[in-house]
């Protein structure tokens, strides 16, 4: 009887250590982070500290700078969905941000991210303003 109780106690202790499976739909308090009409795009960053400065739900503008030093707004008011913390073979020193953007902007954002590093401009919480109305 004591062995059975010890076995059950071990099972309870081990099951308490298990994490619940992740929810497939990332959300903030009550709103889904990827809304209808949006898609999630992975954005490689060369500076890991940028990824550490944002949280899921934050709003950012994504900008690229060409060789001549001219900045171009690629995606306006993108929403951070996730910021995976582990590096990969492709980004050993950088990081990746997953952002939600309107489906119509996803191809341009993906193309820009594959050609040059993107910079992230972080909007303050509850800031309705943005850089420009025509990305």
Secondary structure, 3 states (H helix, E strand, C coil): CHHHHHHHHHHHHHHHHCCCCCCCCCECCCCECCCCCEEEEEEEECCHHHHHCCCCCCEEEEEEECCCCCEEEEEEEEEEEECCCCCCCCCCCCEEEEEEEEHHHHHHHHHHHHHCCEEEEECCCCCCCCCCCCC
